[in-house]
Amino acid sequence: MERFDIAIIGTGPAGLEAAITAKVRNKTVLLLGSSNTSDKVAKAHTIQNYLGLPNIPGADMAKTFLDHAKSMGVEITDDKVNAVYSMGDYFALQCHGGDYEAKSVIVAAGMSAMKPFPGEMENLGRGVSYCATCDAALYKGKTAIIIAYSEADEEEAKFLAERAESVTYLPQYEYVGKLGGNIKVELDVKPAAIVRQETGYALETDGDTYTADGVFILREQVAPSQLVPGLTMDGNHVQVDRSMATNIKGLYACGDITGTPYQYIKAAGEGNVAALSAVSYLASLNNK
């Protein structure tokens, strides 16, 4: 398996700037995230305080960011990261589309406004999961519930349904798909809480209660504290120092995920610092 110099999670201003800086420093880069960059950027009306790009619509800024990254040879791997594990002198990244390795990691995944459901964190890894393709093999002949947040999650439902006895699919987006077979789609259902039972789980909603052997929550983002075991948090943000270093050696964070102000130019600046810090860390490894 190829071991990248730097793995970067997130394709907003912080992640793209980190990738560009790492490329300038001649490092191998794995950039994981949406190929369309950040929705927060693309949907912004007008940005007035980004140096060199005055009064620019969000969609134009997003295109400018992506064009710059592409011109520097930055490639985006369109995948969602499920977990990052420190293995000592490298990191293992578990993603929906496969596994990767990197000598250092920069987390630039932005902030999610979604709060965990009651019962979610207590049962994570014990019947509650964030990746249907990762755990599908465990559900042969069993039942599962999927709480989905994008059309892309329909492929995960199909993959899981090939192994499970039945799948209940609860789309939290405007569903226009055609899932069928042993996949039962329940529309306009709002999950409320996950309750562990003697056998399996009950998902309480604003209407009915659904039961299954396991529950999959396919959010676009995983909470940082769950993404990286052992990561020190400052409230809902990742705790970093001036070099964007976290408490885990070789792992850095930048952008909205490190706290306010939630500004594009601040995020890009921190991405630059995080990449330079990762480069220095890699140099220290080579000197050992």
C-alpha positions as CSV (number, residue, x, y, z in Angstrom):
1,M,0.0,0.0,0.0
2,E,1.3,3.5,-0.9
3,R,2.1,5.6,2.2
4,F,1.6,9.3,1.4
5,D,3.6,12.0,3.1
6,I,0.5,14.0,4.0
7,A,-3.2,13.0,4.1
8,I,-5.6,16.0,4.2
9,I,-9.2,15.6,5.1
10,G,-11.5,18.3,3.7
11,T,-11.6,20.3,0.4
12,G,-12.6,23.7,1.7
13,P,-10.2,26.7,1.7
14,A,-8.1,25.1,4.6
15,G,-7.7,21.7,3.0
16,L,-7.1,23.1,-0.5
17,E,-4.5,25.6,0.7
18,A,-2.8,22.8,2.8
19,A,-2.6,20.6,-0.3
20,I,-1.2,23.4,-2.5
21,T,1.5,24.3,0.1
22,A,2.4,20.6,0.5
23,K,2.7,20.2,-3.3
24,V,5.0,23.3,-3.5
25,R,7.2,21.5,-0.9
26,N,7.3,18.5,-3.1
27,K,5.3,16.1,-0.8
28,T,3.0,13.3,-1.9
29,V,-0.5,14.4,-0.9
30,L,-3.7,12.4,-0.4
31,L,-6.6,15.0,-0.4
32,L,-9.9,13.4,0.7
33,G,-13.3,15.1,0.4
34,S,-15.8,16.4,-2.0
35,S,-14.6,17.1,-5.5
36,N,-16.9,20.1,-5.6
37,T,-15.1,21.8,-2.6
38,S,-17.1,23.2,0.3
39,D,-20.9,23.9,-0.1
40,K,-20.4,26.7,2.4
41,V,-18.1,28.5,-0.1
42,A,-20.1,27.6,-3.2
43,K,-23.4,28.8,-1.8
44,A,-22.1,32.1,-0.3
45,H,-23.7,35.2,-1.9
46,T,-20.7,37.6,-2.0
47,I,-17.4,37.5,-0.1
48,Q,-15.8,41.0,0.4
49,N,-12.8,40.4,2.7
50,Y,-10.7,37.8,0.8
51,L,-7.5,39.4,-0.2
52,G,-7.1,39.7,-4.0
53,L,-10.7,38.5,-4.7
54,P,-13.0,41.5,-3.8
55,N,-16.7,41.2,-4.0
56,I,-16.6,37.7,-5.4
57,P,-19.6,35.4,-5.5
58,G,-19.2,32.1,-3.6
59,A,-19.5,30.0,-6.8
60,D,-16.8,31.9,-8.5
61,M,-14.5,31.7,-5.4
62,A,-15.1,27.9,-5.3
63,K,-14.1,27.6,-9.0
64,T,-11.0,29.8,-8.4
65,F,-9.9,27.6,-5.5
66,L,-10.4,24.4,-7.5
67,D,-8.7,25.7,-10.6
68,H,-5.7,26.8,-8.6
69,A,-5.4,23.4,-6.9
70,K,-5.7,21.6,-10.2
71,S,-3.0,23.8,-11.8
72,M,-0.7,22.7,-9.0
73,G,-1.3,19.1,-9.7
74,V,-3.6,18.5,-6.6
75,E,-6.0,15.7,-7.1
76,I,-9.1,15.1,-5.0
77,T,-10.1,11.6,-3.8
78,D,-13.8,11.9,-3.5
79,D,-14.4,9.8,-0.4
80,K,-15.6,10.1,3.2
81,V,-13.3,9.4,6.1
82,N,-14.7,7.1,8.8
83,A,-11.7,7.0,11.2
84,V,-8.1,8.0,11.6
85,Y,-5.7,5.8,13.7
86,S,-2.2,6.8,14.9
87,M,0.0,3.8,14.3
88,G,3.1,5.3,15.8
89,D,5.2,6.4,12.8
90,Y,2.3,6.6,10.4
91,F,-1.5,6.9,10.3
92,A,-4.1,4.5,9.0
93,L,-7.2,6.1,7.5
94,Q,-10.4,4.1,7.1
95,C,-12.7,5.5,4.4
96,H,-15.9,4.4,2.8
97,G,-14.0,3.6,-0.5
98,G,-11.0,1.9,1.1
99,D,-8.1,2.2,3.4
100,Y,-5.1,4.5,3.2
101,E,-1.8,5.3,5.0
102,A,0.1,8.5,5.5
103,K,3.0,9.7,7.5
104,S,1.1,12.8,8.7
105,V,-2.5,14.0,8.7
106,I,-4.2,17.4,8.4
107,V,-7.8,17.5,9.5
108,A,-9.6,20.4,7.7
109,A,-13.1,19.0,7.6
110,G,-14.9,22.1,8.8
111,M,-17.7,22.3,11.4
112,S,-20.9,20.3,11.3
113,A,-24.0,21.8,12.8
114,M,-25.5,18.3,13.4
115,K,-25.6,17.1,17.0
116,P,-25.4,13.4,17.8
117,F,-28.7,11.6,18.5
118,P,-29.3,10.5,22.0
119,G,-27.8,7.0,22.3
120,E,-25.6,7.5,19.2
121,M,-22.2,8.0,20.9
122,E,-22.9,5.4,23.7
123,N,-23.5,2.7,21.1
124,L,-21.0,3.7,18.4
125,G,-19.1,0.6,17.4
126,R,-21.5,-1.7,19.1
127,G,-24.4,-1.7,16.6
128,V,-24.2,2.0,15.6
129,S,-21.9,2.7,12.7
130,Y,-21.0,5.5,10.2
131,C,-20.0,3.3,7.3
132,A,-22.4,0.7,5.7
133,T,-19.8,-0.6,3.2
134,C,-17.3,-1.1,6.0
135,D,-19.5,-3.2,8.2
136,A,-21.8,-4.9,5.6
137,A,-20.1,-8.3,6.1
138,L,-21.4,-8.3,9.7
139,Y,-25.0,-8.1,8.6
140,K,-25.5,-11.3,6.6
141,G,-29.0,-12.4,7.4
142,K,-29.6,-9.5,9.7
143,T,-31.6,-6.2,9.6
144,A,-30.4,-2.7,9.5
145,I,-31.6,0.9,9.5
146,I,-29.8,3.6,7.4
147,I,-30.2,7.3,8.2
148,A,-29.0,8.9,5.0
149,Y,-28.2,12.5,4.2
150,S,-27.3,12.5,0.5
151,E,-28.2,10.8,-2.7
152,A,-24.7,9.2,-2.7
153,D,-25.8,7.1,0.3
154,E,-28.1,5.1,-1.9
155,E,-25.2,3.1,-3.2
156,E,-24.2,2.2,0.3
157,A,-27.8,1.0,1.0
158,K,-27.6,-1.2,-2.1
159,F,-24.3,-2.7,-1.0
160,L,-25.6,-3.4,2.4
161,A,-28.8,-4.9,1.1
162,E,-26.9,-7.5,-0.9
163,R,-25.9,-9.0,2.5
164,A,-28.6,-8.1,4.9
165,E,-32.0,-9.7,5.2
166,S,-33.6,-6.2,5.0
167,V,-32.7,-2.5,5.1
168,T,-34.9,0.3,6.3
169,Y,-33.8,3.5,4.5
170,L,-34.6,6.9,6.1
171,P,-33.6,9.7,3.7
172,Q,-33.0,13.1,5.3
173,Y,-32.9,14.8,1.9
174,E,-35.2,15.2,-1.1
175,Y,-35.4,11.5,-2.2
176,V,-36.1,10.8,-5.9
177,G,-34.4,7.4,-6.0
178,K,-35.7,4.0,-6.9
179,L,-34.4,1.8,-4.2
180,G,-36.4,-1.5,-4.0
181,G,-36.1,-5.2,-3.3
182,N,-35.3,-5.7,0.4
183,I,-34.8,-2.0,0.9
184,K,-37.8,-0.2,2.4
185,V,-37.8,3.5,2.0
186,E,-39.5,5.6,4.7
187,L,-40.0,9.2,3.7
188,D,-40.5,12.3,5.9
189,V,-39.2,10.5,9.0
190,K,-37.1,12.5,11.5
191,P,-34.9,10.3,13.8
192,A,-35.0,11.3,17.5
193,A,-33.0,8.7,19.5
194,I,-31.3,5.3,19.4
195,V,-32.2,2.9,22.2
196,R,-30.3,-0.3,22.8
197,Q,-32.5,-3.3,23.5
198,E,-31.8,-6.9,24.6
199,T,-31.5,-7.8,20.9
200,G,-30.7,-5.1,18.5
201,Y,-31.8,-1.4,18.5
202,A,-34.9,0.7,18.4
203,L,-34.8,4.0,16.5
204,E,-37.3,6.4,17.9
205,T,-38.6,9.0,15.4
206,D,-41.2,11.8,15.3
207,G,-43.6,9.1,14.3
208,D,-43.1,5.4,14.4
209,T,-40.4,3.4,16.2
210,Y,-38.2,1.2,14.0
211,T,-36.2,-1.8,15.2
212,A,-33.2,-3.6,13.7
213,D,-30.0,-5.3,14.5
214,G,-28.0,-2.2,13.8
215,V,-28.2,1.5,12.8
216,F,-26.0,3.3,10.2
217,I,-25.8,7.1,10.3
218,L,-24.3,8.3,7.0
219,R,-23.5,11.9,7.8
220,E,-21.2,13.9,5.5
221,Q,-18.9,14.5,8.5
222,V,-17.9,12.5,11.6
223,A,-17.4,14.4,14.8
224,P,-13.7,15.1,15.3
225,S,-13.6,13.3,18.7
226,Q,-14.9,10.2,17.0
227,L,-12.9,10.6,13.8
228,V,-9.5,10.5,15.6
229,P,-9.5,8.4,18.9
230,G,-7.6,10.3,21.7
231,L,-7.9,13.7,20.0
232,T,-8.0,16.6,22.6
233,M,-11.0,18.9,22.1
234,D,-11.8,22.4,23.2
235,G,-15.6,22.2,23.4
236,N,-16.7,21.3,19.9
237,H,-13.4,22.4,18.3
238,V,-10.1,20.6,17.9
239,Q,-7.5,22.0,20.3
240,V,-4.4,23.2,18.4
241,D,-1.3,25.4,19.1
242,R,0.0,28.2,16.9
243,S,1.6,25.6,14.5
244,M,-1.8,23.9,14.1
245,A,-0.5,20.9,16.0
246,T,-2.9,18.7,18.0
247,N,-2.0,16.6,21.0
248,I,-1.3,13.7,18.6
249,K,2.2,13.8,17.1
250,G,2.1,14.2,13.3
251,L,-1.6,15.2,13.2
252,Y,-2.6,18.8,12.6
253,A,-6.0,20.6,12.2
254,C,-7.0,23.9,10.5
255,G,-10.0,25.9,9.4
256,D,-13.4,26.1,11.0
257,I,-12.8,22.9,12.9
258,T,-10.3,24.8,15.2
259,G,-12.7,27.5,16.2
260,T,-13.8,31.0,15.4
261,P,-13.7,33.2,13.4
262,Y,-15.3,31.2,10.7
263,Q,-13.7,33.1,7.8
264,Y,-12.4,31.7,4.5
265,I,-9.2,33.7,4.7
266,K,-8.5,32.5,8.2
267,A,-9.1,28.9,7.1
268,A,-6.7,29.3,4.2
269,G,-4.1,30.8,6.4
270,E,-4.3,28.0,8.9
271,G,-4.1,25.5,6.0
272,N,-0.8,27.0,4.9
273,V,0.5,26.9,8.5
274,A,-0.6,23.3,9.0
275,A,1.1,22.1,5.8
276,L,4.4,23.8,6.7
277,S,4.2,22.2,10.1
278,A,3.6,18.8,8.6
279,V,6.6,19.3,6.3
280,S,8.8,20.2,9.3
281,Y,7.5,17.1,11.1
282,L,8.3,14.9,8.1
283,A,11.8,16.4,8.0
284,S,12.3,15.4,11.7
285,L,11.3,11.8,10.9
286,N,13.9,11.7,8.1
287,N,16.6,13.0,10.5
288,K,16.0,10.2,13.0
